[in-house]
Each structure stands twice: as C-alpha cells, then as structure tokens.
Amino acid sequence: YSRNLSQAHLIKAAQLIQKQPSQEEAAVIQNEIKNAVDMALSASNTNPGNVDNFSNLAVIYQSIASFTRGADEFAIANYNEALKREPNNPVFLGEVGKLYLLRSDAFRTQLNNNDVAVREDARKNMEENLAIAEDVLKRTRDAKSDYLPARYYLGIVYERKSMLKEAITELANVYQLNQQDIGVAFELSILLYRDNQKDLSLTVM
C-alpha cells in the first residue's frame, strides 16, 4: 500500500507540474513530492527484503532528480540496493548507468563557465561520471546483449567521448532489433553522417 501510494503522489505532482502551476500549486507539488518520497521510504523500511520497494524508491528519486539536488545520488544508491536483491537484473544496472550519464551531461553544461576553476572541476566530474556510465553500461550489455536501453545509452556515452564508430555499432544494434524506432534511426543517421558515411546515413532514414 505504501509503495502504491508513493506512486499516486508522484503522479499527482506530475499532473500539476504539466499545468504551469501557480505559486499556491507549487507548494502543493512540493508536498506531493515529499509524500511520494516518504511513502516510498516507508515501504522500504517496512519490508527491506522486497526488491520492488527499493526499485520504486529509486524511480521516485530519479523522477525528481532534474530539479532536486542530490536526488540522483539517492536514486543510484537505491538501485544498488535493488541489485543486492536481484544482482542479475539488467534494468536496475542499466538505470544506474543512465543516471551517471545524466550526471556527466549536467557537468558538461558548466564547461563554458567564465571561472577557470569551475570549468576544470566540471571537466573532471564530467569525465569521471562518463567513465562510470561506460563501465556500468558495458557490464549491462555483456550480461544481457538484447537489452536495448543499455546498448542505446552506451552508444550515447561513446558519442560523448567522440568515439563515433563505437557509438554507431551500439546504435546500429539497437536499430537492427527495433527498426520502428524513428528516434534511434535519426540519431544513427546523424552519427553515420558525422563519420563521413553519408550515403549510408541516407539509407537509414
């Protein structure tokens, strides 16, 4: 019940956010998010043996990570708790890799800062998080080669590292298994074009 209630509070907050909320509604949103986290924590504390409680708590934190400082770290920590209970679950491992990629992208936005020290710190953190993302996503891919999200985000990691051929390989694998995904086809086409495979890039789209 606590786990389901946490999801209900999160859904309510998401619905209010989509409405361009007033100042009064913003306070309601904050309260709904707090309730979502509290209920998810209650579930994991009440039954720590249930992997769903930790994966749910991770999803709650992941959902608010873009506007809540430190939420990404809690999401990663709870996915790792879920992995202790289901160590072979590629979804949990893949989400950890994706979160490190997003952390790297967040630091990337600071590379044009006027402060040299800020830029250098951002570069260091960006590269560290990208390296962890690559390691985790490679382990996910190797554990379950047909788990497409891991291969997709690994391709994005390679693109961030300017490893175009490796990025193309991963996205090509994703596209081969799911040719209905227009978004992947478009990204693969762009990568092929950047790699001077212009004729091939036109055949993808």
N, C-alpha and C positions, 0 to 999 in steps of 0.2 A: 504493500500500500504506500509506504513512504517513497519507494522508487518511482511508482507511477505518479504520485502526487508531485514529485520534483519535476517530472516531465511536463505535467499540466501547468505548473507555474512558469516554466520556461517558455512554453507555447504561448501563454497569455502575454508574457513580456515581449515576445517576438511580434505578436499581433499589434501590440501598442506601438512598438518601435516603427513599424511599417506605416503608421498613420501620421507621421511627423508630429509627435506628441507636444502638447503644451507643457508649461513648467509644472503644472499640477500633475499631469500624466507622467512626466519624467520621474517624479517622486514615487508614483505607483510602480513604474517599471523597475526602479531600484529595489523596491520592496519585494516585487515578484521574483527578481533575480536572487535576492537574499533568501527568500523562501525556498527557491529551487535548490540552492546550494545546501541550505540547512536540512531539507528533506533527504537529499542525496547522501549527505554525511550521516544522517540518522540511520539510513538503510545500511550503509557500510559498517557502521558501528554496531548495529543490532545483529547483523549476520555477516561477519567478516569472511565466512567460508564461501559465500556466494559470489562467483566471479562477476555476475551481472551487476551487482551493486557497485563494484569498482569501475567497470567499464561505463556504467551510467554516470558515475561521478566525474569520470574523465571527460565524457561527452558534454556534461554541463559546463565544466571549466573551459573546455575547448570552444564552446559556443560563445562564451563571453570574453575570450582571450584578446580579441581585437580592440576592446575598449576597457579592459580591466587589467591593471598592472599585476603581473605575477601569476595570472590565471593559467598561462601556458605551462609554467613550471609545475603547477598543481595537476594539470591535465596529463603531462608526461609522467609524473610520479604515480598517478592512479592507473594509467595504462600499464606501467611497470608492475603495479600490484596485481592487476588483472593477469599479466603474463606469468606471475609466480604461480597462479592457479591454473592457467592454461598456457603453458610455455610454447606450444606449437601453433597458437592461434595467429595467423598471418595478419588479420585485421588489426589487432592491437599493436603489433610490431610496426605495421605499415603506417598507422596513425602517429606513432612516435616519430618515425622518420619524417612524415609530413610536417609535424609541428616544429622539428628542428629546421626544416627548410623554410618555413614561415618566419621563424626567429632570424634566420640568416637574411631573409629579404627585408625584415624590419631594420636590421643594422645597415643594410645596403642603402637605404634611403638617407642615411646620415653621411654618406661619403662625400657629399658636396658642401658639407658644413664649413663655415668660414674659419672655425677654430681647428688648427692643425692637430692638436691633441685629441679632439673629439673624432676627427677623421681617422686617425691612426687606431684609436680604440675601437671605432666602428668596424674598420677593416679586419682587425684581429678577431673580433667577435663574429663577424660575418663568416670568415674563413673557418673558424673553429666549429660553428654550428653547421656549416655546409659539409664539413668533413664528417661530422657525426651523422648527419642525414644520409650521406652517401653510404656509410658503413651499415647503418640500420636497414636502409632500403635494399642494399645488396644482400644482406642476410635474409630479408623477407623474400626477395626474388628467388634466392637459391633454395629456400625452404619450400616455396610453392611457386613454380615458374609461371603458372597460368593465373596468378593473382594480379590482375591488370593494374589496379591502382598503384601497387608498388613499382611496377615497371614504368608506369606513366611518370610518377614523381621522381623516380631515379633518372629518367630522361630529362626532366626539368633541372635536376641537380647538375647533370652533365652540361646542359645548356648554360647554366650559370657559370660553370667553370670553363666555358668556351671549348668544351670537348664535343664538337659538333658531330663527328662520326659516331661516337658512343651514344650521344643523345638520339641520333637518327635510328640507330639499332634498336634502342628501347621503344621509341615511339612507333617504329615500323612493326615491332612485335605486337604492340597494343592494337594497332590499326588492322593488322592481319587477322586478329581474333575478333575484332569488333569493327567491321567496315561501315557500320551505320553511325558511328560517332563522328559527326561533322567537325566538332571542335578539335579532335585529335588529328583528323585529316588535314585541317587547315594548318595546325602547328607543325605537322610533319612536312607539309609542302613548303612552309617558310624556312624550316631548317635545311631542307634539300636545296632550296634556292640560295641560302647563305653559304652552303657548301659547294656552290658552283655546279650543282646538278640540276640546272634549270629545266631541261627537257623532262627529266623525271618528275620534277616538282609539279609540272603541269598535268601529269597523268594521275596524280593523287586526287586532286580536287575535281 
